[in-house]
Amino acid sequence: MLKEFREFIARGNAMDLAVGIIIGAAFTAIVNSLVEDMINPLIGIFIGGIDFSAVSFGIGNAQFMIGNFINAVIKFVIIAFVVFMLVRTLNRLSRLGRREEAPAPAPEEPKGPTQEELLIQIRDELRARPTD
């Protein structure tokens, strides 16, 4: 079992996944700060200084934190946009790489005689044959 675990870790996929998770966590902290410290105050200027995280309403004992939901949506849109741009860039780079490695077109094979040329050849051979 230990040997299989070492092979799994050494395969590269697990390392790529670990790096992705670590970078994702760091990126999430940056996006959280961007939304909470930059975007929310900017939006607050335009709508009268409302802090989204404080926006809520209650029904009975239930408290609905609409502001937290709005913050989560803003964070999601930012992260989704950055991931979109990353994937788009990687796809363009991979297409460029494939263009450079494209094999040269195969040389055209010599074309055989047309149907008309074959019929003429058959006719000529039949004419050349001695008649009995």
C-alpha positions as CSV (number, residue, x, y, z in Angstrom):
1,M,0.0,0.0,0.0
2,L,2.9,2.4,0.8
3,K,4.4,1.7,-2.6
4,E,1.2,2.4,-4.4
5,F,0.8,5.7,-2.4
6,R,4.4,6.8,-3.4
7,E,3.6,6.0,-7.1
8,F,0.4,7.9,-6.8
9,I,2.1,11.0,-5.4
10,A,5.0,10.7,-7.8
11,R,2.7,10.5,-10.8
12,G,2.4,14.2,-11.1
13,N,-1.4,14.5,-11.1
14,A,-1.5,14.6,-7.3
15,M,1.2,17.2,-7.2
16,D,-0.6,19.3,-9.8
17,L,-3.8,19.0,-7.8
18,A,-2.1,20.0,-4.6
19,V,-0.5,23.0,-6.2
20,G,-3.8,24.0,-7.7
21,I,-5.5,23.8,-4.3
22,I,-2.8,25.9,-2.6
23,I,-2.9,28.6,-5.3
24,G,-6.7,28.5,-5.3
25,A,-6.8,29.1,-1.5
26,A,-4.4,32.0,-1.9
27,F,-6.3,33.4,-4.8
28,T,-9.6,33.1,-2.7
29,A,-8.0,35.3,0.0
30,I,-7.1,37.9,-2.6
31,V,-10.6,37.9,-4.1
32,N,-12.2,38.1,-0.6
33,S,-10.1,41.1,0.1
34,L,-10.8,42.7,-3.3
35,V,-14.6,42.3,-2.8
36,E,-14.7,43.3,0.9
37,D,-12.1,46.1,0.9
38,M,-12.4,47.5,-2.6
39,I,-15.6,46.7,-4.5
40,N,-18.1,46.9,-1.6
41,P,-16.9,50.3,-0.5
42,L,-16.9,51.5,-4.2
43,I,-20.5,50.2,-4.7
44,G,-21.4,51.7,-1.3
45,I,-20.4,55.2,-2.6
46,F,-22.9,54.9,-5.4
47,I,-25.8,53.5,-3.3
48,G,-25.4,55.6,-0.2
49,G,-22.7,53.9,1.9
50,I,-24.5,50.6,2.5
51,D,-22.2,47.9,3.6
52,F,-23.5,44.7,1.9
53,S,-22.4,42.4,4.7
54,A,-24.8,44.2,7.0
55,V,-27.8,44.0,4.7
56,S,-30.3,41.5,6.0
57,F,-34.0,40.9,6.8
58,G,-35.7,38.7,9.3
59,I,-38.9,36.7,9.3
60,G,-39.7,35.4,12.7
61,N,-36.5,34.0,14.3
62,A,-34.9,33.5,10.8
63,Q,-32.4,36.0,9.7
64,F,-31.6,36.2,5.9
65,M,-28.2,37.7,5.3
66,I,-28.7,39.1,1.8
67,G,-25.5,41.1,2.0
68,N,-23.4,38.0,2.5
69,F,-25.1,36.4,-0.4
70,I,-24.3,39.4,-2.6
71,N,-20.7,39.3,-1.5
72,A,-20.5,35.6,-2.4
73,V,-22.0,36.2,-5.9
74,I,-19.5,39.0,-6.5
75,K,-16.6,36.8,-5.5
76,F,-17.9,33.9,-7.6
77,V,-18.2,36.2,-10.7
78,I,-14.6,37.4,-10.2
79,I,-13.2,33.9,-9.7
80,A,-15.2,32.6,-12.7
81,F,-14.0,35.4,-14.9
82,V,-10.3,34.8,-13.9
83,V,-10.7,31.1,-14.5
84,F,-12.3,31.8,-17.9
85,M,-9.5,34.1,-18.9
86,L,-6.9,31.5,-17.7
87,V,-8.6,28.6,-19.7
88,R,-9.0,30.9,-22.7
89,T,-5.3,31.8,-22.7
90,L,-4.2,28.2,-22.2
91,N,-6.5,27.1,-25.1
92,R,-5.0,29.7,-27.4
93,L,-1.5,28.7,-26.4
94,S,-2.2,25.1,-27.0
95,R,-3.7,25.9,-30.4
96,L,-0.5,27.9,-31.3
97,G,1.6,24.9,-30.2
98,R,-0.4,22.6,-32.4
99,R,-0.1,24.8,-35.4
100,E,3.7,24.7,-35.2
101,E,3.8,20.9,-34.9
102,A,1.3,20.3,-37.7
103,P,2.7,17.8,-40.1
104,A,3.4,18.8,-43.6
105,P,0.7,17.9,-46.0
106,A,1.2,14.6,-47.6
107,P,2.4,14.7,-51.2
108,E,-0.4,14.2,-53.7
109,E,-0.5,10.7,-55.1
110,P,-0.2,10.6,-58.9
111,K,-3.6,10.5,-60.4
112,G,-4.5,7.5,-62.4
113,P,-6.0,7.6,-65.8
114,T,-9.5,8.9,-66.1
115,Q,-12.4,6.7,-67.0
116,E,-12.4,8.1,-70.5
117,E,-8.7,7.4,-71.0
118,L,-9.3,3.8,-69.8
119,L,-12.2,3.3,-72.3
120,I,-10.0,4.7,-75.1
121,Q,-7.2,2.3,-74.2
122,I,-9.6,-0.7,-74.1
123,R,-11.1,0.3,-77.5
124,D,-7.6,0.6,-79.0
125,E,-6.6,-2.8,-77.6
126,L,-9.8,-4.4,-79.0
127,R,-9.1,-2.8,-82.4
128,A,-5.6,-4.1,-82.4
129,R,-6.7,-7.7,-81.7
130,P,-6.7,-9.9,-84.8
131,T,-10.2,-10.8,-86.0
132,D,-11.0,-14.5,-86.8
